[in-house]
Amino acid sequence: MAADDRTDVLVIGAGASGAAVTWRLAGAGVRVVCLEQGDWVDPRAYPHWRADWELHRHTDWSAEPNVRRLPQDYPVNDTGSSISPLMYNAVGGSTIHWSAHFPRFRPSDFRVRSLDGVADDWPIDYATLEPFFDLNDRMMGVAGITGDPAYPPKSARQTPPIPLDTLGATMARGFDRLGWHWWPSDSAILTRDYDGRRACINCGPCDLGCPTGAKASTDVTYWPKALALGARLVTRARVREITLGPDGLAGGALYFDREGRLHEQKAHTVVIAANGVGTPRLLLNSRSARFPDGLANRSGLVGRNLMFHPYAMVRGLFDERLHGLRGPLGCSIISQEFYETDLSRGFVRGYSFQVARGLSPIASATGGSVGDRVPWGREHRRHYDTRFDRTLTVAVIGEDLPEPENRVDIDPTLTDGHGIPAPRVSYTLSENSRRMLDHGIARAREALEAAGAREVAVNPLLRAGGWHLMGTARMGRDPATSVIDPEGRCHDVPNLYIVDGSTMVTCAAVNPTSTIQAVALYVADGIVRRRS
Ligand SMILES: Cc1cc2nc3c(=O)[nH]c(=O)nc-3n(C[C@H](O)[C@H](O)[C@H](O)COP(=O)(O)OP(=O)(O)OC[C@H]3O[C@@H](n4cnc5c(N)ncnc54)[C@H](O)[C@@H]3O)c2cc1C
């Protein structure tokens, strides 16, 4: 085993949050090393260039590590979960695969205990995070338009919104007929050249990586800048455990390099950015006499309170063509009409609607996220033609509440390619979330019909929908009920920080990455401040 020099800060994970923190620290003159189990992804390797591009969604470009099974992936036992966790392991992390839909949490999302008597309030609020939201927006580059009445006023977006096109305009008409809120969504996708990156060409499948770099994956946003500032990034470096010194402080990490050799990277401060599944896995695998149940786990909460955002998919079939293959796949418009609590609906908290683009050619035949296949046989072609480019999917994204039984722990037998114990995910959809989704499905059906859909099909819970991994090392003031303090430091190990999706106290009813990165930049700012 070779011992490397001690660095000021070691960051584990080079995804959405790890990239942001590394950039911020390197910019403040901190010596920072980042260990990432994946590699750089060459944009020429994205399937967009191949005739069979769409098939790769189900093989080497699946968002499910258990399907993809690349050497840099680790397996996840998700047999006890009604939702499969999705992620990508590379420089850029899951932002390589993400759709870059970029809403912020709303001010009320940080105060759900005060407002609704459930879950917990965050120890920080929207106003504290606002400068970090803005900084992150400038670094990622956001397409959008200010003035959304659902939010406090925001700073100018970097580029105009992504196009609504026929599909978005059709759905907006439906919402307008019902008098419901909608707004062109903020997306971390450039619609004009910005900051040395090119504008989106509207090719569509952002989930397979972005070959032009218009989508803000952190390999094209934060990382080039972090490296130029002197940060060191070690790829194909898989951390096995975080080491603990006799003083009870984190000393660094043991990791396998690409040849399978074990190294130690020593550090004065350690920052974990390994996502809502990878972080609890790492902590629970880092046992010692002082922490027999996993590092920083005196509360017993490491891995608990896993939140996913349950999704229901409601798809309308229209007579006219919607041009739904053009433009970024993720979300063209969002509605937050049913976002806040109204107990007369039978559940607490609420949900958003996200209007996704149409189905790609093969998904049109297989039914995509709803799964209603076009039947084979003589009538196949005729049926297919009535569906292709005539579908519009409204995703209902519900606020999951933190529940201790929903958790990540360590599987007793499963291991990754280095023999490191793999995570196991246990998750049951709560009664509150079920009622919320059912309400959302009924309202989405109304909206689609108001928009002119002649048929509506539903998937009441998307199994392959674990895009958002949150809550498994939550932030709070009380060491008995949280893992990290309001500065992002582990209560039990003061030089160990956590900055990824696992920090989230509650998960709101919007995609989390804008907020994850704002929290990461806020924590990094504190690390810098305390050093000076
Ligand atoms: C298909 C898909 C679509 C999505 N769409 C959206 C969207 O539209 N909007 C949105 O807000 N969010 C979206 N997300 C979610 C978004 O990608 C995540 O919220 C975000 O990337 C989480 O950031 P993170 O830093 O917590 O983790 P990640 O970005 O997942 O980064 C974690 C990194 O840590 C590395 N790592 C883990 N363990 C180790 C270890 N032991 N040693 C070394 N390295 C390690 C991993 O390889 C990875 O690179 C999507 C995700 C997917 C998969």
The ligand as a Gaussian input file, in Angstrom:
#p B3LYP/6-31G(d) Opt

LIG

0 1
 C      -31.426000       9.522000     -15.757000
 C      -31.362000      10.636000     -14.745000
 C      -32.065000      11.824000     -14.973000
 C      -32.029000      12.859000     -14.031000
 N      -32.651000      14.051000     -14.309000
 C      -32.587000      15.070000     -13.413000
 C      -33.166000      16.341000     -13.700000
 O      -33.733000      16.570000     -14.770000
 N      -33.078000      17.316000     -12.751000
 C      -32.457000      17.112000     -11.550000
 O      -32.425000      18.028000     -10.724000
 N      -31.880000      15.916000     -11.276000
 C      -31.915000      14.914000     -12.169000
 N      -31.299000      13.724000     -11.899000
 C      -30.641000      13.572000     -10.594000
 C      -29.260000      14.220000     -10.550000
 O      -28.440000      13.657000     -11.520000
 C      -28.711000      14.027000      -9.150000
 O      -29.604000      14.676000      -8.235000
 C      -27.341000      14.634000      -8.931000
 O      -26.411000      14.222000      -9.886000
 C      -26.890000      14.196000      -7.547000
 O      -25.656000      14.782000      -7.273000
 P      -24.701000      14.087000      -6.214000
 O      -23.482000      14.930000      -6.152000
 O      -25.491000      13.835000      -4.984000
 O      -24.345000      12.648000      -6.823000
 P      -23.819000      12.162000      -8.241000
 O      -23.952000      13.227000      -9.265000
 O      -24.466000      10.861000      -8.482000
 O      -22.266000      11.948000      -8.001000
 C      -21.750000      10.970000      -7.118000
 C      -20.371000      10.553000      -7.620000
 O      -19.697000       9.846000      -6.579000
 C      -18.971000       8.775000      -7.145000
 N      -18.745000       7.761000      -6.100000
 C      -19.687000       7.099000      -5.400000
 N      -19.114000       6.239000      -4.531000
 C      -17.780000       6.363000      -4.704000
 C      -16.654000       5.727000      -4.112000
 N      -16.800000       4.782000      -3.141000
 N      -15.413000       6.070000      -4.527000
 C      -15.240000       7.032000      -5.492000
 N      -16.276000       7.634000      -6.108000
 C      -17.535000       7.333000      -5.700000
 C      -19.860000       8.293000      -8.270000
 O      -19.113000       7.559000      -9.233000
 C      -20.423000       9.605000      -8.814000
 O      -19.654000      10.120000      -9.880000
 C      -31.302000      12.682000     -12.826000
 C      -30.596000      11.495000     -12.597000
 C      -30.619000      10.476000     -13.538000
 C      -29.851000       9.227000     -13.251000

